[in-house]
Amino acid sequence: MIVKNVGDLDDTDRDIRTPNWRSKRIVLAKEGVGFSVHETTLYAGTVNDFWYANHIEAVFVVEGEGELLDKGTGEIHQLRPGSLYLLDKHDHHQLRPKTEMRTVCVFNPPVTGREVHDENGVYPLIVEEKSA
């Protein structure tokens, strides 16, 4: 059994910060469970372009409001607490938080925590075995 508190991740190598967002990587590939879980906070007024070409991502909005643009269709979805979106087709998308948004994200395959978005908003696929 693994038990963690997201607050214990502050200022560790699992606490990733950028000018637009902060992501605390709670469960990573090295846990060996087949998915990763992150708490991600997106800052109000930012524009965030993402495309997880190598991962499926589900995002649950816990706090805040914003818009999700499907860059393939042009469709815009309003997000608020309780919204969930699933990028089941590796969708190119843009997040525009109106207020600070706190989300819980699940990735499959799991991320290692070392990924960095490239110029297209893509995480590379890094495979890591479960640590002992």
N, CA, C and O atoms as a GROMACS GRO file, in nm:
protein
  528
    1MET      N    1   0.085  -0.118   0.000
    1MET     CA    2   0.000   0.000   0.000
    1MET      C    3   0.089   0.124   0.000
    1MET      O    4   0.190   0.129   0.069
    2ILE      N    5   0.049   0.222  -0.078
    2ILE     CA    6   0.121   0.349  -0.086
    2ILE      C    7   0.027   0.459  -0.036
    2ILE      O    8  -0.086   0.470  -0.084
    3VAL      N    9   0.073   0.538   0.058
    3VAL     CA   10  -0.005   0.650   0.109
    3VAL      C   11   0.082   0.774   0.101
    3VAL      O   12   0.195   0.774   0.149
    4LYS      N   13   0.029   0.880   0.040
    4LYS     CA   14   0.104   1.005   0.027
    4LYS      C   15   0.013   1.122   0.057
    4LYS      O   16  -0.109   1.112   0.043
    5ASN      N   17   0.072   1.232   0.099
    5ASN     CA   18   0.002   1.358   0.115
    5ASN      C   19   0.064   1.457   0.018
    5ASN      O   20   0.186   1.475   0.017
    6VAL      N   21  -0.018   1.520  -0.063
    6VAL     CA   22   0.033   1.610  -0.167
    6VAL      C   23   0.118   1.723  -0.109
    6VAL      O   24   0.210   1.769  -0.175
    7GLY      N   25   0.089   1.767   0.012
    7GLY     CA   26   0.168   1.872   0.076
    7GLY      C   27   0.311   1.831   0.104
    7GLY      O   28   0.400   1.915   0.109
    8ASP      N   29   0.333   1.701   0.121
    8ASP     CA   30   0.468   1.651   0.145
    8ASP      C   31   0.557   1.659   0.021
    8ASP      O   32   0.678   1.640   0.030
    9LEU      N   33   0.497   1.686  -0.095
    9LEU     CA   34   0.574   1.694  -0.220
    9LEU      C   35   0.629   1.834  -0.247
    9LEU      O   36   0.709   1.851  -0.338
   10ASP      N   37   0.585   1.933  -0.169
   10ASP     CA   38   0.631   2.071  -0.189
   10ASP      C   39   0.784   2.076  -0.193
   10ASP      O   40   0.851   2.019  -0.107
   11ASP      N   41   0.836   2.145  -0.294
   11ASP     CA   42   0.979   2.172  -0.307
   11ASP      C   43   1.065   2.045  -0.315
   11ASP      O   44   1.180   2.045  -0.272
   12THR      N   45   1.007   1.937  -0.371
   12THR     CA   46   1.083   1.816  -0.399
   12THR      C   47   1.096   1.802  -0.550
   12THR      O   48   1.047   1.888  -0.625
   13ASP      N   49   1.161   1.695  -0.596
   13ASP     CA   50   1.173   1.674  -0.740
   13ASP      C   51   1.040   1.634  -0.804
   13ASP      O   52   1.032   1.622  -0.926
   14ARG      N   53   0.937   1.613  -0.724
   14ARG     CA   54   0.802   1.584  -0.776
   14ARG      C   55   0.715   1.709  -0.784
   14ARG      O   56   0.597   1.700  -0.820
   15ASP      N   57   0.769   1.824  -0.752
   15ASP     CA   58   0.698   1.952  -0.752
   15ASP      C   59   0.754   2.035  -0.867
   15ASP      O   60   0.858   2.100  -0.853
   16ILE      N   61   0.684   2.033  -0.981
   16ILE     CA   62   0.731   2.098  -1.104
   16ILE      C   63   0.658   2.231  -1.119
   16ILE      O   64   0.535   2.238  -1.112
   17ARG      N   65   0.736   2.338  -1.140
   17ARG     CA   66   0.676   2.473  -1.153
   17ARG      C   67   0.719   2.537  -1.284
   17ARG      O   68   0.835   2.530  -1.325
   18THR      N   69   0.621   2.600  -1.350
   18THR     CA   70   0.647   2.681  -1.468
   18THR      C   71   0.577   2.815  -1.447
   18THR      O   72   0.503   2.830  -1.350
   19PRO      N   73   0.598   2.911  -1.535
   19PRO     CA   74   0.525   3.039  -1.520
   19PRO      C   75   0.373   3.023  -1.530
   19PRO      O   76   0.300   3.106  -1.477
   20ASN      N   77   0.324   2.918  -1.598
   20ASN     CA   78   0.181   2.900  -1.622
   20ASN      C   79   0.113   2.802  -1.529
   20ASN      O   80  -0.008   2.811  -1.509
   21TRP      N   81   0.189   2.709  -1.472
   21TRP     CA   82   0.127   2.605  -1.391
   21TRP      C   83   0.228   2.542  -1.295
   21TRP      O   84   0.349   2.559  -1.308
   22ARG      N   85   0.172   2.469  -1.198
   22ARG     CA   86   0.251   2.393  -1.101
   22ARG      C   87   0.190   2.254  -1.094
   22ARG      O   88   0.068   2.239  -1.083
   23SER      N   89   0.274   2.152  -1.100
   23SER     CA   90   0.225   2.014  -1.098
   23SER      C   91   0.300   1.934  -0.993
   23SER      O   92   0.423   1.926  -0.994
   24LYS      N   93   0.223   1.874  -0.903
   24LYS     CA   94   0.281   1.786  -0.802
   24LYS      C   95   0.253   1.642  -0.847
   24LYS      O   96   0.137   1.601  -0.857
   25ARG      N   97   0.360   1.568  -0.873
   25ARG     CA   98   0.350   1.432  -0.926
   25ARG      C   99   0.336   1.335  -0.809
   25ARG      O  100   0.436   1.301  -0.744
   26ILE      N  101   0.215   1.290  -0.782
   26ILE     CA  102   0.185   1.210  -0.664
   26ILE      C  103   0.223   1.063  -0.686
   26ILE      O  104   0.289   1.001  -0.602
   27VAL      N  105   0.181   1.009  -0.800
   27VAL     CA  106   0.214   0.871  -0.837
   27VAL      C  107   0.284   0.877  -0.972
   27VAL      O  108   0.235   0.940  -1.065
   28LEU      N  109   0.400   0.810  -0.981
   28LEU     CA  110   0.479   0.810  -1.104
   28LEU      C  111   0.503   0.668  -1.154
   28LEU      O  112   0.464   0.571  -1.088
   29ALA      N  113   0.565   0.656  -1.268
   29ALA     CA  114   0.592   0.525  -1.329
   29ALA      C  115   0.665   0.432  -1.234
   29ALA      O  116   0.639   0.312  -1.233
   30LYS      N  117   0.757   0.486  -1.155
   30LYS     CA  118   0.837   0.399  -1.068
   30LYS      C  119   0.754   0.329  -0.961
   30LYS      O  120   0.801   0.233  -0.900
   31GLU      N  121   0.631   0.376  -0.937
   31GLU     CA  122   0.543   0.305  -0.845
   31GLU      C  123   0.489   0.176  -0.908
   31GLU      O  124   0.441   0.088  -0.836
   32GLY      N  125   0.496   0.165  -1.040
   32GLY     CA  126   0.463   0.041  -1.109
   32GLY      C  127   0.317   0.003  -1.113
   32GLY      O  128   0.284  -0.116  -1.115
   33VAL      N  129   0.226   0.102  -1.114
   33VAL     CA  130   0.084   0.070  -1.113
   33VAL      C  131   0.015   0.094  -1.248
   33VAL      O  132  -0.106   0.074  -1.260
   34GLY      N  133   0.089   0.136  -1.350
   34GLY     CA  134   0.032   0.150  -1.483
   34GLY      C  135  -0.028   0.285  -1.517
   34GLY      O  136  -0.079   0.303  -1.627
   35PHE      N  137  -0.023   0.380  -1.425
   35PHE     CA  138  -0.072   0.516  -1.450
   35PHE      C  139   0.002   0.609  -1.357
   35PHE      O  140   0.067   0.564  -1.262
   36SER      N  141  -0.006   0.740  -1.384
   36SER     CA  142   0.047   0.839  -1.291
   36SER      C  143  -0.064   0.935  -1.254
   36SER      O  144  -0.160   0.953  -1.330
   37VAL      N  145  -0.050   0.997  -1.137
   37VAL     CA  146  -0.150   1.091  -1.085
   37VAL      C  147  -0.078   1.218  -1.043
   37VAL      O  148   0.024   1.213  -0.976
   38HIS      N  149  -0.134   1.332  -1.083
   38HIS     CA  150  -0.074   1.461  -1.055
   38HIS      C  151  -0.182   1.555  -1.002
   38HIS      O  152  -0.298   1.546  -1.042
   39GLU      N  153  -0.143   1.646  -0.914
   39GLU     CA  154  -0.227   1.760  -0.882
   39GLU      C  155  -0.165   1.878  -0.955
   39GLU      O  156  -0.051   1.915  -0.928
   40THR      N  157  -0.240   1.936  -1.048
   40THR     CA  158  -0.188   2.047  -1.128
   40THR      C  159  -0.272   2.171  -1.105
   40THR      O  160  -0.395   2.167  -1.114
   41THR      N  161  -0.205   2.282  -1.076
   41THR     CA  162  -0.269   2.411  -1.060
   41THR      C  163  -0.230   2.497  -1.179
   41THR      O  164  -0.111   2.517  -1.205
   42LEU      N  165  -0.329   2.546  -1.251
   42LEU     CA  166  -0.306   2.634  -1.367
   42LEU      C  167  -0.342   2.776  -1.326
   42LEU      O  168  -0.446   2.798  -1.263
   43TYR      N  169  -0.256   2.870  -1.361
   43TYR     CA  170  -0.273   3.007  -1.314
   43TYR      C  171  -0.368   3.087  -1.402
   43TYR      O  172  -0.366   3.074  -1.525
   44ALA      N  173  -0.451   3.169  -1.339
   44ALA     CA  174  -0.551   3.251  -1.408
   44ALA      C  175  -0.487   3.337  -1.516
   44ALA      O  176  -0.379   3.393  -1.497
   45GLY      N  177  -0.556   3.346  -1.630
   45GLY     CA  178  -0.513   3.433  -1.738
   45GLY      C  179  -0.405   3.376  -1.827
   45GLY      O  180  -0.361   3.443  -1.920
   46THR      N  181  -0.360   3.253  -1.801
   46THR     CA  182  -0.256   3.194  -1.885
   46THR      C  183  -0.320   3.120  -2.002
   46THR      O  184  -0.438   3.085  -1.999
   47VAL      N  185  -0.240   3.097  -2.104
   47VAL     CA  186  -0.280   3.017  -2.220
   47VAL      C  187  -0.184   2.900  -2.227
   47VAL      O  188  -0.063   2.919  -2.232
   48ASN      N  189  -0.240   2.780  -2.227
   48ASN     CA  190  -0.159   2.658  -2.215
   48ASN      C  191  -0.192   2.564  -2.330
   48ASN      O  192  -0.301   2.508  -2.336
   49ASP      N  193  -0.097   2.545  -2.421
   49ASP     CA  194  -0.114   2.455  -2.534
   49ASP      C  195  -0.048   2.321  -2.503
   49ASP      O  196   0.071   2.314  -2.473
   50PHE      N  197  -0.128   2.214  -2.512
   50PHE     CA  198  -0.079   2.080  -2.482
   50PHE      C  199  -0.123   1.983  -2.591
   50PHE      O  200  -0.224   2.003  -2.658
   51TRP      N  201  -0.044   1.879  -2.608
   51TRP     CA  202  -0.078   1.770  -2.699
   51TRP      C  203  -0.006   1.646  -2.650
   51TRP      O  204   0.114   1.631  -2.673
   52TYR      N  205  -0.077   1.558  -2.583
   52TYR     CA  206  -0.015   1.438  -2.531
   52TYR      C  207  -0.022   1.328  -2.636
   52TYR      O  208  -0.107   1.239  -2.630
   53ALA      N  209   0.070   1.334  -2.732
   53ALA     CA  210   0.075   1.240  -2.844
   53ALA      C  211   0.109   1.099  -2.798
   53ALA      O  212   0.077   1.003  -2.867
   54ASN      N  213   0.173   1.086  -2.682
   54ASN     CA  214   0.219   0.956  -2.633
   54ASN      C  215   0.144   0.908  -2.510
   54ASN      O  216   0.175   0.801  -2.458
   55HIS      N  217   0.046   0.984  -2.464
   55HIS     CA  218  -0.025   0.951  -2.341
   55HIS      C  219  -0.175   0.978  -2.356
   55HIS      O  220  -0.216   1.061  -2.437
   56ILE      N  221  -0.253   0.906  -2.279
   56ILE     CA  222  -0.395   0.938  -2.260
   56ILE      C  223  -0.401   1.011  -2.126
   56ILE      O  224  -0.340   0.968  -2.028
   57GLU      N  225  -0.476   1.122  -2.121
   57GLU     CA  226  -0.486   1.197  -1.997
   57GLU      C  227  -0.633   1.220  -1.963
   57GLU      O  228  -0.714   1.254  -2.050
   58ALA      N  229  -0.666   1.201  -1.837
   58ALA     CA  230  -0.797   1.239  -1.782
   58ALA      C  231  -0.771   1.350  -1.681
   58ALA      O  232  -0.678   1.342  -1.602
   59VAL      N  233  -0.854   1.454  -1.685
   59VAL     CA  234  -0.837   1.569  -1.597
   59VAL      C  235  -0.970   1.598  -1.526
   59VAL      O  236  -1.074   1.614  -1.591
   60PHE      N  237  -0.965   1.603  -1.394
   60PHE     CA  238  -1.081   1.635  -1.312
   60PHE      C  239  -1.058   1.771  -1.248
   60PHE      O  240  -0.956   1.791  -1.181
   61VAL      N  241  -1.151   1.864  -1.267
   61VAL     CA  242  -1.139   1.998  -1.213
   61VAL      C  243  -1.193   1.999  -1.070
   61VAL      O  244  -1.310   1.969  -1.046
   62VAL      N  245  -1.106   2.035  -0.975
   62VAL     CA  246  -1.143   2.039  -0.834
   62VAL      C  247  -1.186   2.181  -0.795
   62VAL      O  248  -1.286   2.199  -0.725
   63GLU      N  249  -1.110   2.280  -0.841
   63GLU     CA  250  -1.140   2.420  -0.809
   63GLU      C  251  -1.113   2.506  -0.932
   63GLU      O  252  -1.028   2.474  -1.014
   64GLY      N  253  -1.188   2.616  -0.944
   64GLY     CA  254  -1.164   2.715  -1.047
   64GLY      C  255  -1.246   2.693  -1.172
   64GLY      O  256  -1.320   2.595  -1.185
   65GLU      N  257  -1.231   2.789  -1.265
   65GLU     CA  258  -1.306   2.785  -1.390
   65GLU      C  259  -1.216   2.823  -1.505
   65GLU      O  260  -1.119   2.897  -1.489
   66GLY      N  261  -1.249   2.770  -1.622
   66GLY     CA  262  -1.172   2.801  -1.740
   66GLY      C  263  -1.236   2.743  -1.864
   66GLY      O  264  -1.348   2.691  -1.861
   67GLU      N  265  -1.162   2.754  -1.974
   67GLU     CA  266  -1.209   2.703  -2.102
   67GLU      C  267  -1.109   2.603  -2.157
   67GLU      O  268  -0.988   2.616  -2.139
   68LEU      N  269  -1.164   2.502  -2.223
   68LEU     CA  270  -1.085   2.401  -2.292
   68LEU      C  271  -1.118   2.411  -2.440
   68LEU      O  272  -1.233   2.393  -2.480
   69LEU      N  273  -1.017   2.439  -2.521
   69LEU     CA  274  -1.033   2.447  -2.666
   69LEU      C  275  -0.981   2.319  -2.728
   69LEU      O  276  -0.866   2.282  -2.707
   70ASP      N  277  -1.066   2.251  -2.806
   70ASP     CA  278  -1.023   2.138  -2.887
   70ASP      C  279  -0.964   2.198  -3.015
   70ASP      O  280  -1.038   2.249  -3.099
   71LYS      N  281  -0.832   2.193  -3.027
   71LYS     CA  282  -0.766   2.260  -3.140
   71LYS      C  283  -0.793   2.189  -3.273
   71LYS      O  284  -0.770   2.246  -3.379
   72GLY      N  285  -0.843   2.066  -3.268
   72GLY     CA  286  -0.877   1.994  -3.390
   72GLY      C  287  -1.011   2.035  -3.447
   72GLY      O  288  -1.028   2.040  -3.569
   73THR      N  289  -1.107   2.065  -3.359
   73THR     CA  290  -1.243   2.096  -3.404
   73THR      C  291  -1.282   2.242  -3.384
   73THR      O  292  -1.376   2.291  -3.445
   74GLY      N  293  -1.209   2.312  -3.297
   74GLY     CA  294  -1.245   2.449  -3.263
   74GLY      C  295  -1.350   2.458  -3.154
   74GLY      O  296  -1.386   2.568  -3.112
   75GLU      N  297  -1.400   2.345  -3.107
   75GLU     CA  298  -1.503   2.344  -3.003
   75GLU      C  299  -1.444   2.390  -2.870
   75GLU      O  300  -1.332   2.352  -2.834
   76ILE      N  301  -1.520   2.472  -2.798
   76ILE     CA  302  -1.478   2.523  -2.668
   76ILE      C  303  -1.571   2.467  -2.561
   76ILE      O  304  -1.693   2.470  -2.575
   77HIS      N  305  -1.511   2.415  -2.454
   77HIS     CA  306  -1.586   2.359  -2.342
   77HIS      C  307  -1.559   2.444  -2.218
   77HIS      O  308  -1.445   2.481  -2.191
   78GLN      N  309  -1.664   2.476  -2.144
   78GLN     CA  310  -1.651   2.549  -2.020
   78GLN      C  311  -1.621   2.449  -1.908
   78GLN      O  312  -1.687   2.346  -1.896
   79LEU      N  313  -1.522   2.480  -1.828
   79LEU     CA  314  -1.481   2.393  -1.718
   79LEU      C  315  -1.509   2.461  -1.585
   79LEU      O  316  -1.491   2.582  -1.571
   80ARG      N  317  -1.554   2.382  -1.489
   80ARG     CA  318  -1.581   2.431  -1.353
   80ARG      C  319  -1.562   2.312  -1.259
   80ARG      O  320  -1.544   2.200  -1.306
   81PRO      N  321  -1.566   2.334  -1.128
   81PRO     CA  322  -1.550   2.222  -1.036
   81PRO      C  323  -1.648   2.109  -1.070
   81PRO      O  324  -1.767   2.131  -1.089
   82GLY      N  325  -1.594   1.989  -1.076
   82GLY     CA  326  -1.674   1.872  -1.111
   82GLY      C  327  -1.662   1.832  -1.257
   82GLY      O  328  -1.705   1.723  -1.294
   83SER      N  329  -1.605   1.920  -1.342
   83SER     CA  330  -1.586   1.884  -1.483
   83SER      C  331  -1.472   1.783  -1.495
   83SER      O  332  -1.374   1.789  -1.421
   84LEU      N  333  -1.487   1.691  -1.589
   84LEU     CA  334  -1.381   1.598  -1.624
   84LEU      C  335  -1.369   1.596  -1.775
   84LEU      O  336  -1.469   1.590  -1.845
   85TYR      N  337  -1.246   1.601  -1.825
   85TYR     CA  338  -1.226   1.578  -1.967
   85TYR      C  339  -1.122   1.470  -1.985
   85TYR      O  340  -1.026   1.458  -1.910
   86LEU      N  341  -1.145   1.390  -2.090
   86LEU     CA  342  -1.062   1.276  -2.122
   86LEU      C  343  -1.007   1.296  -2.262
   86LEU      O  344  -1.084   1.304  -2.358
   87LEU      N  345  -0.876   1.303  -2.274
   87LEU     CA  346  -0.810   1.321  -2.403
   87LEU      C  347  -0.783   1.183  -2.461
   87LEU      O  348  -0.668   1.137  -2.468
   88ASP      N  349  -0.891   1.117  -2.503
   88ASP     CA  350  -0.885   0.978  -2.544
   88ASP      C  351  -0.833   0.958  -2.686
   88ASP      O  352  -0.807   0.845  -2.727
   89LYS      N  353  -0.818   1.066  -2.760
   89LYS     CA  354  -0.768   1.058  -2.898
   89LYS      C  355  -0.641   1.140  -2.914
   89LYS      O  356  -0.611   1.190  -3.023
   90HIS      N  357  -0.566   1.155  -2.804
   90HIS     CA  358  -0.441   1.234  -2.807
   90HIS      C  359  -0.469   1.374  -2.862
   90HIS      O  360  -0.393   1.426  -2.943
   91ASP      N  361  -0.578   1.433  -2.816
   91ASP     CA  362  -0.628   1.559  -2.870
   91ASP      C  363  -0.534   1.677  -2.846
   91ASP      O  364  -0.483   1.695  -2.735
   92HIS      N  365  -0.511   1.757  -2.949
   92HIS     CA  366  -0.443   1.886  -2.934
   92HIS      C  367  -0.542   1.975  -2.862
   92HIS      O  368  -0.658   1.983  -2.902
   93HIS      N  369  -0.498   2.043  -2.757
   93HIS     CA  370  -0.592   2.124  -2.681
   93HIS      C  371  -0.522   2.244  -2.618
   93HIS      O  372  -0.400   2.251  -2.607
   94GLN      N  373  -0.605   2.339  -2.578
   94GLN     CA  374  -0.556   2.460  -2.512
   94GLN      C  375  -0.643   2.485  -2.390
   94GLN      O  376  -0.766   2.484  -2.398
   95LEU      N  377  -0.578   2.509  -2.278
   95LEU     CA  378  -0.647   2.543  -2.153
   95LEU      C  379  -0.628   2.691  -2.125
   95LEU      O  380  -0.517   2.743  -2.129
   96ARG      N  381  -0.740   2.758  -2.094
   96ARG     CA  382  -0.737   2.900  -2.062
   96ARG      C  383  -0.810   2.922  -1.930
   96ARG      O  384  -0.931   2.945  -1.931
   97PRO      N  385  -0.739   2.914  -1.818
   97PRO     CA  386  -0.804   2.933  -1.688
   97PRO      C  387  -0.852   3.077  -1.670
   97PRO      O  388  -0.776   3.171  -1.690
   98LYS      N  389  -0.977   3.092  -1.633
   98LYS     CA  390  -1.031   3.224  -1.601
   98LYS      C  391  -0.992   3.261  -1.458
   98LYS      O  392  -0.963   3.377  -1.429
   99THR      N  393  -0.993   3.162  -1.371
   99THR     CA  394  -0.947   3.176  -1.233
   99THR      C  395  -0.841   3.069  -1.214
   99THR      O  396  -0.824   2.982  -1.299
  100GLU      N  397  -0.771   3.075  -1.102
  100GLU     CA  398  -0.678   2.966  -1.075
  100GLU      C  399  -0.756   2.836  -1.072
  100GLU      O  400  -0.859   2.826  -1.006
  101MET      N  401  -0.707   2.736  -1.144
  101MET     CA  402  -0.774   2.606  -1.152
  101MET      C  403  -0.686   2.499  -1.088
  101MET      O  404  -0.568   2.486  -1.122
  102ARG      N  405  -0.744   2.423  -0.997
  102ARG     CA  406  -0.674   2.308  -0.939
  102ARG      C  407  -0.738   2.183  -0.996
  102ARG      O  408  -0.859   2.165  -0.991
  103THR      N  409  -0.653   2.095  -1.052
  103THR     CA  410  -0.702   1.975  -1.118
  103THR      C  411  -0.627   1.852  -1.067
  103THR      O  412  -0.518   1.862  -1.011
  104VAL      N  413  -0.688   1.737  -1.088
  104VAL     CA  414  -0.621   1.609  -1.066
  104VAL      C  415  -0.614   1.541  -1.202
  104VAL      O  416  -0.716   1.523  -1.268
  105CYS      N  417  -0.493   1.503  -1.242
  105CYS     CA  418  -0.468   1.448  -1.375
  105CYS      C  419  -0.416   1.305  -1.362
  105CYS      O  420  -0.335   1.274  -1.274
  106VAL      N  421  -0.463   1.219  -1.452
  106VAL     CA  422  -0.417   1.080  -1.457
  106VAL      C  423  -0.364   1.055  -1.597
  106VAL      O  424  -0.430   1.084  -1.696
  107PHE      N  425  -0.242   0.999  -1.605
  107PHE     CA  426  -0.178   0.969  -1.733
  107PHE      C  427  -0.156   0.820  -1.749
  107PHE      O  428  -0.119   0.750  -1.655
  108ASN      N  429  -0.180   0.772  -1.872
  108ASN     CA  430  -0.147   0.636  -1.910
  108ASN      C  431  -0.085   0.643  -2.050
  108ASN      O  432  -0.148   0.700  -2.140
  109PRO      N  433   0.032   0.588  -2.073
  109PRO     CA  434   0.120   0.528  -1.974
  109PRO      C  435   0.165   0.633  -1.872
  109PRO      O  436   0.159   0.753  -1.897
  110PRO      N  437   0.212   0.584  -1.758
  110PRO     CA  438   0.252   0.678  -1.652
  110PRO      C  439   0.373   0.760  -1.693
  110PRO      O  440   0.458   0.714  -1.769
  111VAL      N  441   0.380   0.881  -1.642
  111VAL     CA  442   0.499   0.963  -1.663
  111VAL      C  443   0.600   0.931  -1.553
  111VAL      O  444   0.566   0.880  -1.446
  112THR      N  445   0.725   0.963  -1.583
  112THR     CA  446   0.833   0.937  -1.488
  112THR      C  447   0.858   1.055  -1.396
  112THR      O  448   0.916   1.040  -1.289
  113GLY      N  449   0.813   1.174  -1.439
  113GLY     CA  450   0.841   1.296  -1.365
  113GLY      C  451   0.954   1.375  -1.426
  113GLY      O  452   0.979   1.489  -1.388
  114ARG      N  453   1.025   1.314  -1.523
  114ARG     CA  454   1.136   1.383  -1.590
  114ARG      C  455   1.095   1.445  -1.722
  114ARG      O  456   1.176   1.513  -1.786
  115GLU      N  457   0.971   1.423  -1.766
  115GLU     CA  458   0.926   1.475  -1.894
  115GLU      C  459   0.918   1.627  -1.893
  115GLU      O  460   0.888   1.688  -1.790
  116VAL      N  461   0.946   1.687  -2.006
  116VAL     CA  462   0.934   1.831  -2.026
  116VAL      C  463   0.856   1.850  -2.157
  116VAL      O  464   0.885   1.785  -2.256
  117HIS      N  465   0.757   1.939  -2.156
  117HIS     CA  466   0.681   1.967  -2.278
  117HIS      C  467   0.774   2.020  -2.386
  117HIS      O  468   0.857   2.106  -2.359
  118ASP      N  469   0.760   1.969  -2.508
  118ASP     CA  470   0.838   2.022  -2.619
  118ASP      C  471   0.765   2.141  -2.680
  118ASP      O  472   0.666   2.188  -2.625
  119GLU      N  473   0.814   2.191  -2.794
  119GLU     CA  474   0.756   2.310  -2.856
  119GLU      C  475   0.612   2.290  -2.901
  119GLU      O  476   0.541   2.387  -2.925
  120ASN      N  477   0.566   2.163  -2.913
  120ASN     CA  478   0.429   2.133  -2.951
  120ASN      C  479   0.340   2.099  -2.831
  120ASN      O  480   0.223   2.066  -2.848
  121GLY      N  481   0.396   2.107  -2.709
  121GLY     CA  482   0.321   2.073  -2.590
  121GLY      C  483   0.318   1.924  -2.561
  121GLY      O  484   0.235   1.877  -2.483
  122VAL      N  485   0.408   1.848  -2.625
  122VAL     CA  486   0.411   1.702  -2.614
  122VAL      C  487   0.511   1.659  -2.508
  122VAL      O  488   0.621   1.714  -2.498
  123TYR      N  489   0.473   1.560  -2.428
  123TYR     CA  490   0.567   1.490  -2.340
  123TYR      C  491   0.630   1.377  -2.419
  123TYR      O  492   0.559   1.305  -2.489
  124PRO      N  493   0.761   1.358  -2.410
  124PRO     CA  494   0.820   1.240  -2.473
  124PRO      C  495   0.776   1.115  -2.395
  124PRO      O  496   0.738   1.123  -2.279
  125LEU      N  497   0.781   1.001  -2.462
  125LEU     CA  498   0.750   0.875  -2.394
  125LEU      C  499   0.879   0.822  -2.333
  125LEU      O  500   0.970   0.781  -2.405
  126ILE      N  501   0.886   0.824  -2.199
  126ILE     CA  502   1.000   0.771  -2.127
  126ILE      C  503   0.950   0.651  -2.049
  126ILE      O  504   0.856   0.662  -1.970
  127VAL      N  505   1.011   0.537  -2.071
  127VAL     CA  506   0.969   0.414  -2.004
  127VAL      C  507   1.060   0.390  -1.885
  127VAL      O  508   1.182   0.400  -1.895
  128GLU      N  509   0.999   0.359  -1.772
  128GLU     CA  510   1.075   0.333  -1.650
  128GLU      C  511   1.016   0.212  -1.581
  128GLU      O  512   0.894   0.198  -1.573
  129GLU      N  513   1.102   0.126  -1.532
  129GLU     CA  514   1.058   0.010  -1.459
  129GLU      C  515   1.024   0.047  -1.315
  129GLU      O  516   1.071   0.147  -1.262
  130LYS      N  517   0.943  -0.036  -1.253
  130LYS     CA  518   0.907  -0.016  -1.113
  130LYS      C  519   1.032  -0.023  -1.027
  130LYS      O  520   1.115  -0.112  -1.045
  131SER      N  521   1.044   0.071  -0.933
  131SER     CA  522   1.158   0.066  -0.841
  131SER      C  523   1.128  -0.034  -0.731
  131SER      O  524   1.012  -0.059  -0.696
  132ALA      N  525   1.235  -0.089  -0.678
  132ALA     CA  526   1.218  -0.192  -0.574
  132ALA      C  527   1.176  -0.134  -0.441
  132ALA      O  528   1.157  -0.208  -0.345
   0.00000   0.00000   0.00000
